[in-house]
């Protein structure tokens, strides 16, 4: 069994909260070790509705603090990662169960309580005349149009992990946490990876295991978690485009639940989400149920003129939201706020922080508060100030995406514009690292389809912890929607050989 040096912070879980905390802590000068049992963003963080938003519907439940914080973070995150985050307009058609004045009041608050600066304000349009009405089954009356942002959720996680690693954090995927105990004023944790049993010594532990936060807490000797997790499954379907335009729709179902319809991957519309309470964690992969499919199809067919059916569904995904259990009876009413549960044992200097709840939009602020609390609890004298509010994520150092894309096209004039746009959206300025001195796509090596070449795959293996076709096609990108199933098998084979070669070259140097 190999051992590691003593780290300041051991983070369990490689979702958005775990990677955000690792980045924040590493940037303050703390030594960080993060362990993820699968791939980065392989759980809840890649199964969201892909939005950076304040949560308009949370106003109905009195979540004003959460909405205000989320709205303040919205434009901040957009500035940090303008390649993977972009503004989007949302259309709210007439809602029979909510009078117009109520919706307008909510949107007025939404526009003003969060310090909106760059995003456009809410406007009112006549559906019969406005382009936003095209594709709807009913174009009568007025609609409200407000602003939020879209995000590539899985890439946001990876970019935080990359920045954490660049600042010294050790990021270990496919590394399962098994148990931990306080020892000698710190923590001794037991892990398991492809090499076998491992040990990590740390001064503090952060449990960001998402749906597994309770299981992880139970495996930590002497842990006394003060909260509990409420498991709610959210599922989505992806179908061929149901309407023209780059705007999204916020739709109200007869059961008063909100459903989003969002342009996705150019050719598709993303529809979701559901709220299905779960008593226990399912074994294996989480999947959408027949009832959820029927529910989302019914919502889409009620809203849009173009009918869709099961046979047209291109993709489905489902995730479990680990919400803090506030004892709300309705799953839709359970708070989306986060709770930081600090456990210092019997006056020990070895704190354990359990993270309950949270949402993608508030991850940066959550991480900031988490590291502040750890530093205070552990009485670290070398504590640095919070720093992430104005720090861009890898690839995000440009002012205008379209201007950056124009410059990329000038440098690589032979490359298809669609390929350059996809790479610019995914990698920002890092796209130039992948393209290098190539004069044409053929210079990038094997073509796996959809503009995905060997040079890009090598980059994902070497810099983004990708190890298989699923990592590449469904988390680092969504090219799985556009390529045949055989592409994933080909990537599996390539990754297997490439990783074996890398491990042979780096054997004995401590690389994961």
C-alpha positions in Angstrom: 0.0 0.0 0.0 1.5 3.3 -1.1 1.2 6.5 1.0 1.0 10.2 0.0 2.3 13.3 1.7 0.1 15.2 4.1 -2.4 17.4 2.1 -4.3 20.3 3.5 -7.6 19.3 1.9 -8.9 15.9 0.7 -11.9 16.4 -1.5 -14.2 13.4 -2.1 -16.2 13.7 -5.4 -15.4 15.2 -8.8 -18.6 17.0 -9.5 -19.0 20.7 -9.8 -18.8 21.4 -6.1 -15.8 19.2 -5.5 -13.8 20.6 -8.4 -14.8 24.1 -7.5 -13.6 23.7 -3.9 -10.4 22.0 -5.1 -9.7 25.0 -7.5 -10.5 27.6 -4.8 -8.3 25.9 -2.2 -5.4 25.2 -4.5 -5.5 28.9 -5.6 -5.1 30.0 -2.0 -1.9 27.9 -1.7 -3.3 24.9 0.1 -2.3 21.4 -1.0 -5.3 19.5 -2.4 -6.0 15.9 -3.3 -9.3 15.1 -5.0 -10.6 11.6 -5.6 -13.5 10.8 -7.9 -14.7 7.2 -8.1 -15.7 7.5 -11.8 -15.0 10.2 -14.4 -15.3 13.9 -13.6 -18.9 15.1 -13.9 -20.1 11.5 -14.4 -22.9 12.0 -11.9 -25.4 14.8 -11.2 -23.2 17.5 -12.7 -23.5 16.4 -16.3 -27.2 15.6 -16.1 -28.6 19.1 -15.5 -30.8 21.3 -17.7 -27.5 23.1 -18.8 -28.5 26.5 -17.3 -26.8 29.2 -15.4 -29.8 30.8 -13.9 -31.3 32.5 -10.9 -34.2 30.1 -10.7 -37.2 32.2 -11.5 -39.6 29.6 -10.1 -37.7 29.6 -6.7 -39.3 33.0 -6.1 -42.6 31.3 -5.6 -41.1 29.3 -2.7 -39.6 32.4 -1.0 -36.0 31.4 -1.9 -35.0 35.1 -2.2 -31.5 34.6 -0.9 -30.7 31.8 -3.3 -32.2 33.7 -6.2 -30.2 36.8 -5.4 -27.0 34.9 -5.0 -27.6 32.9 -8.2 -28.3 36.1 -10.2 -25.2 37.7 -9.0 -23.1 34.7 -10.0 -24.8 34.4 -13.4 -22.9 37.2 -15.2 -19.8 36.5 -13.1 -19.6 33.0 -14.4 -20.3 34.1 -18.0 -17.3 36.4 -17.7 -15.1 33.6 -16.3 -16.0 31.1 -19.1 -17.4 32.9 -22.2 -16.7 29.9 -24.4 -18.9 27.4 -22.5 -21.4 29.9 -21.1 -23.5 32.1 -23.3 -26.6 34.3 -22.9 -30.0 32.9 -23.9 -33.5 34.5 -24.0 -36.4 32.6 -22.4 -40.0 33.0 -23.6 -42.8 32.6 -21.1 -46.1 32.0 -23.0 -49.4 32.9 -21.2 -49.9 30.7 -18.1 -53.6 29.8 -17.4 -52.8 29.1 -13.7 -50.8 32.3 -13.1 -52.2 35.8 -14.0 -49.9 38.0 -16.1 -49.4 40.6 -13.3 -47.9 37.8 -11.1 -45.5 36.6 -13.8 -44.5 40.2 -14.6 -43.9 41.0 -10.9 -41.7 37.9 -10.6 -39.7 38.9 -13.7 -39.3 42.5 -12.3 -37.7 41.1 -9.2 -35.7 38.7 -11.3 -34.3 41.7 -13.3 -33.5 43.8 -10.3 -32.5 41.9 -7.2 -29.3 40.3 -8.6 -27.4 43.3 -10.1 -27.9 42.5 -13.7 -25.5 44.5 -15.9 -24.9 43.0 -19.3 -28.0 40.8 -19.9 -31.0 42.3 -21.5 -34.0 43.2 -19.4 -37.4 41.5 -19.7 -39.6 42.6 -22.6 -43.2 41.8 -23.6 -44.0 40.5 -27.1 -47.2 39.7 -29.1 -46.9 36.0 -30.0 -48.9 36.5 -33.2 -46.3 38.9 -34.6 -43.0 38.1 -32.9 -40.5 35.5 -34.1 -40.6 34.0 -30.6 -44.1 32.8 -31.3 -43.1 30.7 -34.3 -43.5 27.0 -33.7 -46.0 27.3 -30.8 -49.3 25.5 -31.0 -51.1 28.7 -29.8 -49.8 32.1 -30.8 -52.5 34.2 -29.1 -51.8 36.7 -26.4 -48.6 38.2 -25.0 -45.5 36.5 -23.8 -42.7 37.7 -21.6 -39.0 37.3 -22.7 -36.3 37.3 -20.1 -32.6 36.5 -19.9 -30.5 33.7 -18.4 -27.4 31.8 -19.5 -26.7 28.3 -21.0 -23.7 26.3 -19.9 -21.9 23.1 -21.0 -22.2 21.6 -17.5 -19.7 18.8 -17.8 -17.1 21.0 -19.4 -17.5 23.5 -16.5 -16.5 20.8 -14.1 -13.5 19.8 -16.2 -12.3 23.3 -16.5 -12.4 23.8 -12.7 -10.4 20.5 -12.3 -7.9 21.7 -14.9 -7.4 25.0 -13.1 -7.1 23.3 -9.8 -4.4 20.9 -11.2 -2.5 23.9 -12.8 -2.4 25.4 -9.3 -1.0 22.2 -7.8 -4.0 20.0 -6.9 -3.8 16.3 -7.4 -6.9 15.1 -9.4 -7.4 11.4 -9.3 -10.3 9.9 -11.3 -11.4 6.2 -11.1 -10.3 6.4 -7.5 -12.9 5.2 -4.9 -13.0 6.5 -1.4 -13.5 3.6 1.1 -13.0 4.9 4.6 -11.4 7.5 6.8 -10.6 8.2 10.5 -9.0 10.9 12.5 -5.4 10.2 13.4 -2.6 12.4 14.8 -4.5 15.7 14.5 -5.5 14.9 10.9 -7.2 12.4 8.7 -6.1 9.0 7.3 -8.2 8.0 4.3 -8.2 4.7 2.5 -8.8 4.7 -1.3 -8.8 2.1 -4.1 -7.7 2.7 -7.7 -6.3 0.5 -10.5 -3.1 0.1 -8.6 -4.9 -1.3 -5.5 -5.2 0.2 -2.0 -3.9 3.7 -1.4 -3.7 6.0 1.6 -4.2 9.8 1.8 -3.2 11.9 4.8 -5.0 15.2 5.1 -5.7 18.0 7.6 -9.3 18.4 6.4 -11.9 16.4 4.4 -14.6 17.8 2.2 -17.4 15.4 1.3 -18.9 16.5 -2.0 -20.1 13.1 -3.1 -23.5 14.4 -4.2 -26.1 11.7 -4.0 -23.6 9.6 -2.2 -22.8 12.2 0.5 -24.6 10.1 3.1 -22.8 6.9 2.2 -19.5 8.7 2.4 -20.3 10.3 5.7 -21.2 6.8 7.1 -17.7 5.5 6.0 -15.9 8.2 8.0 -15.3 7.1 11.5 -16.8 9.4 14.1 -18.6 11.6 11.5 -21.7 13.4 12.8 -23.5 14.8 9.8 -26.2 17.3 10.9 -28.1 17.1 7.7 -29.7 14.6 5.4 -30.0 14.4 1.6 -33.2 14.3 -0.3 -32.9 12.3 -3.5 -34.9 13.7 -6.5 -34.5 12.3 -10.0 -34.6 14.7 -12.9 -34.8 13.4 -16.5 -34.6 14.9 -19.9 -35.3 14.0 -23.5 -33.6 15.3 -26.7 -35.7 15.4 -29.9 -35.4 17.0 -33.3 -35.8 20.8 -33.4 -39.4 21.7 -32.5 -39.2 25.4 -33.3 -36.9 27.9 -35.1 -34.6 30.4 -33.3 -32.0 30.4 -30.6 -34.4 31.2 -27.7 -35.7 28.8 -25.1 -39.2 28.3 -23.6 -40.3 28.1 -20.0 -43.5 26.1 -20.0 -46.0 25.6 -17.2 -47.6 22.1 -17.0 -51.1 21.5 -15.7 -49.5 20.2 -12.5 -47.9 23.6 -12.0 -44.4 22.2 -12.7 -42.1 24.2 -14.9 -40.6 22.5 -18.0 -37.9 24.0 -20.2 -37.5 23.6 -24.0 -34.0 24.6 -25.1 -32.1 24.6 -28.4 -29.5 21.9 -28.2 -26.6 20.9 -30.4 -27.9 22.7 -33.4 -30.3 20.0 -34.6 -32.2 19.3 -31.4 -34.5 20.5 -28.6 -33.8 19.5 -25.0 -36.9 19.1 -22.9 -36.8 18.7 -19.1 -36.9 18.2 -16.3 -38.9 15.9 -14.1 -39.0 15.8 -10.3 -39.4 12.2 -9.1 -38.6 11.5 -5.4 -36.5 8.5 -4.6 -36.2 6.7 -1.4 -32.9 5.0 -2.1 -30.0 5.3 -4.6 -30.6 3.0 -7.6 -27.9 0.5 -8.4 -26.1 1.1 -11.7 -26.8 3.7 -14.3 -29.8 6.0 -13.7 -32.3 6.0 -16.5 -35.5 7.8 -17.4 -38.8 5.9 -16.8 -41.6 5.4 -19.3 -43.8 7.6 -17.2 -41.3 10.4 -17.4 -41.0 10.1 -21.1 -44.7 10.3 -21.5 -44.8 13.3 -19.2 -42.2 15.3 -21.1 -43.6 14.3 -24.5 -47.1 15.5 -23.4 -45.6 18.8 -22.3 -43.9 19.3 -25.6 -46.9 18.3 -27.7 -49.2 20.6 -25.8 -46.8 23.6 -26.4 -45.6 23.2 -29.9 -47.3 22.8 -33.3 -44.8 20.2 -34.5 -45.7 16.9 -32.8 -43.0 14.6 -31.5 -43.1 11.0 -30.3 -41.0 8.3 -28.7 -39.6 7.2 -32.0 -38.0 10.6 -32.6 -36.1 10.7 -29.2 -32.4 10.9 -30.0 -31.2 10.7 -26.4 -32.4 10.6 -22.9 -30.5 11.2 -19.6 -31.4 11.2 -16.0 -29.6 12.3 -12.9 -30.2 12.4 -9.1 -30.2 15.8 -7.5 -28.9 15.5 -3.9 -31.0 18.2 -2.3 -30.9 19.2 1.4 -33.8 17.6 3.1 -35.9 20.5 4.4 -38.9 18.2 5.0 -41.0 19.8 2.2 -43.8 17.5 1.1 -43.6 18.3 -2.7 -40.3 17.3 -4.4 -40.6 20.5 -6.6 -40.7 22.6 -3.4 -37.6 21.1 -1.8 -35.0 23.9 -1.4 -32.3 24.1 -4.1 -30.1 26.0 -1.6 -26.9 24.4 -0.2 -25.9 23.6 3.3 -22.3 23.4 4.6 -22.2 21.0 7.5 -19.0 21.4 9.5 -17.9 18.7 11.9 -14.8 19.3 14.0 -15.2 16.3 16.2 -14.3 16.9 19.8 -12.5 20.2 19.3 -10.2 18.6 16.8 -8.2 20.5 14.3 -9.2 18.0 11.7 -12.4 19.3 10.2 -14.9 17.4 8.0 -17.2 19.5 5.8 -20.2 17.7 4.3 -21.8 19.6 1.4 -25.6 19.1 0.9 -27.5 20.4 -2.1 -26.3 23.2 -4.3 -26.7 24.0 -8.0 -24.3 24.7 -10.8 -24.9 28.4 -10.8 -23.8 28.8 -7.2 -20.9 26.4 -7.2 -18.2 29.2 -7.1 -19.7 31.0 -4.2 -20.3 27.6 -2.4 -16.6 26.8 -2.9 -15.5 30.1 -1.6 -17.6 29.8 1.6 -16.5 26.2 2.0 -12.7 27.0 2.0 -13.3 30.0 4.3 -15.0 27.8 6.8 -12.3 25.1 6.6 -9.5 27.7 7.1 -11.3 29.1 10.1 -12.1 25.7 11.6 -8.6 24.4 11.1 -7.0 27.7 12.3 -4.7 27.8 9.3 -2.4 30.7 9.8 -1.4 30.9 6.2 -5.0 31.4 5.0 -5.2 33.4 1.7 -8.1 35.6 0.6 -10.8 34.4 -1.7 -9.7 35.0 -5.3 -12.0 33.2 -7.8 -14.6 36.0 -8.4 -12.7 37.6 -11.3 -10.4 34.7 -12.4 -11.2 33.2 -15.8 -11.3 29.5 -16.3 -8.9 27.8 -18.8 -9.6 29.0 -22.4 -11.8 31.9 -21.3 -9.4 34.8 -21.7 -11.2 36.7 -24.4 -13.8 39.5 -24.5 -16.0 38.5 -27.5 -16.6 34.9 -28.6 -17.4 35.9 -32.2 -14.3 38.0 -32.4 -12.2 35.2 -31.1 -13.8 32.8 -33.6 -13.0 35.2 -36.5 -9.4 35.3 -35.4 -9.3 31.5 -35.2 -10.7 31.2 -38.7 -8.0 33.6 -40.0 -5.3 31.5 -38.5 -6.8 28.2 -39.8 -8.5 29.2 -43.1 -8.8 25.7 -44.5 -10.7 24.3 -41.6 -14.5 24.0 -41.8 -16.2 26.8 -39.9 -18.5 24.4 -38.1 -15.5 22.5 -36.8 -13.7 25.6 -35.6 -16.9 26.9 -33.9 -17.3 23.6 -32.0 -13.7 23.6 -30.9 -13.8 27.3 -29.9 -17.0 26.7 -27.9 -15.5 23.7 -26.1 -11.9 24.9 -25.6 -11.8 28.6 -26.1 -8.2 29.7 -26.5 -7.0 26.2 -25.8 -8.3 25.2 -29.2 -5.0 26.6 -30.6 -3.1 24.2 -28.4 -5.0 21.3 -30.1 -4.8 22.7 -33.7 -1.1 23.7 -33.3 0.7 24.1 -36.6 -1.9 22.1 -38.6 -2.7 23.5 -42.0 -5.7 21.2 -42.7 -7.8 18.7 -40.7 -5.7 15.8 -42.2 -2.7 17.1 -40.2 -4.6 16.3 -36.9 -4.3 12.5 -37.4 -7.1 9.9 -37.4 -10.6 11.2 -38.1 -13.1 9.6 -35.7 -16.0 11.5 -37.3 -17.8 14.7 -36.7 -14.5 16.7 -36.9 -13.0 14.8 -34.0 -9.4 14.0 -34.7 -6.6 12.2 -33.0 -4.9 15.4 -31.9 -8.1 16.4 -30.0 -8.4 13.0 -28.4 -4.8 13.1 -27.3 -5.4 16.5 -25.7 -8.5 15.1 -23.8 -6.5 12.1 -22.6 -3.4 14.2 -21.6 -5.1 17.3 -20.2 -8.7 16.4 -19.3 -8.6 12.9 -17.7 -10.6 11.2 -20.5 -10.0 7.5 -20.6 -12.7 6.1 -22.9 -15.2 6.9 -25.7 -18.0 7.7 -23.3 -15.9 10.3 -21.5 -15.1 12.0 -24.9 -18.5 11.7 -26.7 -20.9 12.4 -23.9 -19.1 14.5 -21.3 -16.1 16.3 -22.9 -18.4 16.8 -25.9 -21.9 15.8 -27.1 -20.6 14.3 -30.3 -22.3 11.1 -29.4 -25.5 12.7 -30.7 -23.9 13.1 -34.1 -21.8 10.0 -34.6 -22.7 6.3 -35.0 -22.3 3.9 -32.1 -19.2 2.4 -33.7 -17.3 5.7 -33.0 -17.4 5.0 -29.3 -15.9 1.6 -29.7 -13.2 3.0 -31.9 -12.4 5.6 -29.3 -12.4 2.9 -26.6 -9.7 1.0 -28.5 -7.6 4.1 -29.2 -7.8 5.3 -25.6 -6.8 1.9 -24.2 -3.7 1.9 -26.4 -2.8 5.5 -25.8 -3.2 5.2 -22.0 -1.1 2.0 -21.9 1.6 3.8 -23.8 1.5 6.8 -21.5 1.6 4.7 -18.4 4.6 2.9 -19.8 6.4 6.2 -20.4 5.6 7.6 -17.0 6.0 4.5 -14.9 7.7 5.2 -11.7 7.1 9.0 -11.7 3.9 8.9 -9.7 1.5 9.8 -12.5 -2.1 8.6 -12.3 
